[in-house]
Amino acid sequence: MKKSIWDWLEIEPTKDINKIKAAYAEVAKKYHPTEHPEEFKQLRDSYKLAIRYAQKHKDDPEEKFFEEVKAFEVEEVIQDKESEIKGKSVSEPAKLKFDFSRISFTDNLSDRQKRMLDLFAGMISFASSQPEIYGHEKVMKAITYNWDRSPYKEEITPVFVSYLVDILRQSELLSTRAYEVIEDLIFGDGTDNDLKELHSQFLLLKNESTVVTRNEADITMERIGKCFLKLLDKPAPVVYLGPQIKALDKYKKKSQVTLVNNILLFKGKEVKYYFCSDLYYDIDKRSDALKIYDHNKKIIVKIPSYNPGYRLVLEHLLNNKSTYLGAKKSDASDYISKLDSIFKVWLPLQYKTIIIVICGPIALLSRIFYVLVQRSNILSGSGILHTVLTIVVLMVAIAGIMSTGFFSVILIFELGETVGALKKSGAMPELVRDIKKGKALYVKGGGIYIFDRYIMYYTRDGSSIDLIKNLIRVEIYGERGVSSKLKMAFTDGRTVYCNVNSCSAAGAVLDVLFAKLKEKEIIAEKEEKWNKYEKLKLKKSGLFISKYLIMENLKNTYQGAVMMIIIGIMAAFFLIYDKVLVKSEGGFQYYAILITFAIILISMAISGNIIRCFRRYHKNILIDAQIQILKNIGYHNEKYSLYILDDYFVSFRHYTLTIIPFNEIESVSGEDVKPPKKQPYEISLVEESAKPSYVLMIKTKDGKMWKFCNDYGKNSDRTVVDEIISELKCKLDEKKHLGLA
């Protein structure tokens, strides 16, 4: 009688992958690969088919799943496998897809083991998708780079190897040499008794690997690097470690570094990678060069501060928990340091100085060599060779002299421009004083320098210096990565863009500038408000608050509501006087009196609610909110009469005033609110198919929910509401950065 896959696994049909794996591990103990090869193969095929159908039918009802898979026999594995491979040429990539996300790396693995297995699973998945290229031994060597050295070789434990074999079990399209690379690394000479059973399982996989023809010329370092890049859903940032000359890349040990997930991928003569969490880094105190070390604290690469990708690599190391080797941090942030020397102001000009230092001696040596050639008789018998050599030496000498002269002129010009700008602004003594007092900051790598009152920055046009108080807007411009810039707008209408090449570094600069601007604005604003509204704020609160309403529309609304209350009281008094006290026979009829009295009460209730909306706020909050509105600070939406100010969210719609301080807001969201149901006696102006109204919901820390932008049954403008939510969230994030919310 033929056994089903569930008979081999000795369990009932299930969609629980963990149960299937546990059953397989238990039954595998009965059938050793060398002693019972056929049974073990049947068991392994049953395991593969069970996993496949559990994944395929994970969303199906239990009854349907059991009906479809209960009777599946092991032979179907072989049929499926043959149908996958049949009809494919050796040059055609095998279009196989493996669900490596189902492999659960449990808590009995270390963090480093999990990282190694995660990378291995992803890379093996891509190797299986194009086995004729990525199933090669060179790819396996790249994937397992450094695994034979400490601290990685200590991580190759039986538990680790069992997971690794489990990953390989899902791919049979690697080359025999690729398996041998893994075998030599993991099992060595095969004397480790703890790995003997796993070695047998591995050998069975190796012997059953599918033969795929490979063209050795296609297995280039570029192709191997692309295999790593497939771990990403979008292009990875690339940082070049020297001149971008592709012809020379294959001769360099490290020509470029690519930032892939949690690793640094180096490409050059060979492909190497390092997990960021195993790396150390330090920043040179004089030149700000970024030095990266391996786990043995041996330097891997040194990136100068003028490299465009300097801060991008620093950001990648910080985000992936690399260890800082420097002294205890006392900097403003990971990207901002104290400026301890005026000479660091010229850090962005380093590369031009280096070019001059290189080109100058080359030009001099070329000239000396030319003179020696002219005076020697070595090449006198060969006129053509002598002429060619003379021309080459002359061209090198001329190129060296011209480049040295060109960059020298540019360097002198830029240095003179910077010094001239400092002298013109008269800020030089103050900048030096700020540096001595420790008040000067700069972005690591140079380019942006923040003093107590001034900001100095470099752009394509050179260096500039401006007063911080003249900034009217600062924001991050461009996409994340090497194109990230800091956009600054000044009161004189200028807008400048500074290359920062890191969103995190740009965010750190924003935090510092916002803090300084806020500090200066608070001082100036307090003085202005104290001088202008001193008497107003010191006045005692009375029955009416019109004196605290600066804005005309608010004052008119409040006064109109007060007048309605007064008129309503007078009308009610005369009505009662006419009918009750005087008992005049010429008065209104009874029903007319009731209707009139009801209208008066409704009008008074509406007016009373308007007055209540004004009186529920302290006079200082009323005055501050109005001042910020009149100063045109923040965001204003005319459609919904909303204001997102410096300290408050203000709404004044349908004669209702709402002021919510930012420090009382807990969360902001958008929600769909269903239109009110039409009653049988109502004539609805809204179509029956009207969509729910999309509204702004604000939850305060006291648990109260506030609803805004409600169009009362009409379809609200979702784009406008989303814009308001985005502006409000940005303002709240800004407040959190400054510690004010």
Secondary structure, DSSP 8 states (H G I E B T S, - for coil): ---BHHHHHTS-----HHHHHHHHHHHHTTS-TTTSHHHHHHHHHHHHHHHHHHHHTTTS-HHHHHHHHTT-BTHHHHHHHHHHHTT--TTS-------GGG----TTS-HHHHHHHHHHHHHHHHHHHSHHHHTSHHHHHHHTTTTTSTTTGGG--HHHHHHHHHHHTT---S-HHHHHHHHHHHTTTS--GGGHHHHHHHHHHHHT-------GGG--HHHHHHHHHTTSSS---EEESS---HHHHTTSS-SEEEEETTEEEEESSS-EEEEGGG-EEEE-TTT--EEEE-TT--EEEEE-TTSTTHHHHHHHHHHTT-EE-SS---SSSSSEEE---GGGGGGGGHHHHHHHHHHHHHHHHHHHHHHHHHH--TTTT-HHHHHHHHHHHHHHHHHHHHHHHHHHHHHHHHHHHHHHHHHHHT-HHHHHHHHHHT--EEETTSSEEE-SSEEEEEETTEEEEEEGGGEEEEEEES-SSTT-EEEEEETTS-EEEEE---HHHHHHHHHHHHHHHHHHHHHHHHHHHHHHHHHHHHS---S--GGG--SHHHHHHHHHHHHHHHHHHHHHHHHHIIIIIS--TTS--HHHHHHHHHHHHHHHHHHHHHHHHHHTS-HHHHHHHHHHHHTT-SEEETTTTEEE-SSEEEEEETTEEEEEEGGGEEEEEEEEE------TT---SS-TT---EEEEEEEETTS-EEEES--TTS---HHHHHHHHHHHHHHHHHHHHTT--
